[in-house]
């Protein structure tokens, strides 16, 4: 089970922190990712953190977004700063086991950036 939260409305230049709480999986064994899907567009990867802590970001997110994970809380976060209208989308978290290819998706949380 993945439960995403933290979305909402924010003005351009603002910040939000998304959280994805997991349960029922061995969190430390999973790579975690944040994806987003804007209306009429395909779902795209925004940020990724492996079970070992290796980070990667989409070009659009570099320098503005930070992904992190807390093994004590079995939670992954996405800190989003300097938000732009084009960041408006439903954001999803994903847990993927790199050894078994098992993957789980959260339910999505809406982020709206507008003035």
PLY file of the C-alpha trace (Angstrom):
ply
format ascii 1.0
element vertex 115
property float x
property float y
property float z
element edge 114
property int vertex1
property int vertex2
end_header
0.00 0.00 0.00
1.23 3.44 -0.96
-0.54 6.55 0.29
0.45 9.82 -1.33
-0.37 13.16 0.25
0.70 16.78 0.35
-0.67 18.06 -2.92
-2.68 21.24 -3.24
-2.82 24.64 -4.83
0.17 26.95 -4.76
1.15 30.14 -6.53
4.07 30.17 -8.98
7.32 30.28 -7.07
5.83 28.49 -4.11
6.74 25.18 -2.51
5.05 21.92 -1.61
6.26 18.73 -0.01
4.69 15.49 -1.10
4.79 12.40 1.06
4.26 8.78 0.16
3.77 6.49 3.12
4.20 2.80 2.44
2.97 -0.24 4.27
3.10 -3.95 3.65
6.38 -3.87 1.75
10.01 -4.11 2.76
10.58 -0.43 2.17
14.37 -0.58 2.32
14.47 -3.07 -0.55
12.47 -0.91 -2.94
13.48 1.79 -5.33
11.08 4.71 -5.02
9.95 7.17 -7.63
7.70 10.16 -8.10
5.87 10.47 -11.39
3.40 12.98 -12.67
0.71 13.10 -15.28
-0.71 16.31 -16.64
-4.05 16.39 -18.51
-3.64 14.98 -22.00
-0.05 13.93 -21.40
1.70 10.70 -20.60
2.88 9.90 -17.12
6.50 10.89 -16.69
9.21 10.24 -14.14
10.06 13.26 -12.02
12.50 11.92 -9.45
13.87 8.57 -8.39
15.79 7.21 -5.43
17.15 3.71 -5.31
17.16 1.47 -2.27
20.79 2.47 -1.82
20.07 6.18 -2.06
21.16 6.94 -5.60
19.22 9.93 -6.90
18.08 10.90 -10.37
15.85 13.65 -11.66
14.07 14.68 -14.80
15.66 17.73 -16.41
12.58 19.77 -15.54
13.01 18.93 -11.85
16.75 19.41 -11.44
17.65 22.22 -9.06
14.07 22.64 -7.88
12.90 19.26 -6.58
14.50 16.99 -4.00
13.55 13.40 -3.39
14.39 11.73 -0.10
13.43 8.66 1.86
13.05 7.93 5.55
13.43 4.25 6.33
12.29 4.75 9.92
8.94 6.02 8.62
8.80 3.91 5.43
8.10 7.13 3.59
9.45 8.87 0.52
9.23 12.62 0.06
9.36 15.06 -2.80
10.24 18.61 -1.84
9.21 20.91 -4.67
10.44 24.49 -4.74
10.13 27.30 -7.28
7.01 25.71 -8.66
5.83 26.66 -12.12
2.42 26.37 -13.79
3.81 23.59 -15.95
4.35 21.52 -12.80
0.58 21.20 -12.50
-0.27 17.51 -12.61
-1.35 14.54 -10.58
1.71 13.20 -8.80
2.09 9.50 -8.16
4.59 7.56 -6.12
5.84 4.17 -7.17
7.70 1.45 -5.33
9.67 -1.01 -7.44
11.68 -3.99 -6.33
14.72 -4.07 -8.60
15.22 -7.82 -8.11
11.68 -9.11 -8.63
10.23 -6.34 -10.84
7.30 -6.12 -8.43
5.89 -2.61 -8.46
3.19 -0.71 -6.63
1.59 2.66 -7.32
0.07 5.17 -4.98
-3.28 6.77 -5.68
-1.97 10.16 -6.80
-2.16 13.63 -5.34
-3.11 16.73 -7.32
-0.66 19.63 -7.55
-1.96 22.86 -9.07
0.32 25.83 -9.65
-1.46 28.98 -10.69
-1.92 32.58 -9.79
0 1
1 2
2 3
3 4
4 5
5 6
6 7
7 8
8 9
9 10
10 11
11 12
12 13
13 14
14 15
15 16
16 17
17 18
18 19
19 20
20 21
21 22
22 23
23 24
24 25
25 26
26 27
27 28
28 29
29 30
30 31
31 32
32 33
33 34
34 35
35 36
36 37
37 38
38 39
39 40
40 41
41 42
42 43
43 44
44 45
45 46
46 47
47 48
48 49
49 50
50 51
51 52
52 53
53 54
54 55
55 56
56 57
57 58
58 59
59 60
60 61
61 62
62 63
63 64
64 65
65 66
66 67
67 68
68 69
69 70
70 71
71 72
72 73
73 74
74 75
75 76
76 77
77 78
78 79
79 80
80 81
81 82
82 83
83 84
84 85
85 86
86 87
87 88
88 89
89 90
90 91
91 92
92 93
93 94
94 95
95 96
96 97
97 98
98 99
99 100
100 101
101 102
102 103
103 104
104 105
105 106
106 107
107 108
108 109
109 110
110 111
111 112
112 113
113 114
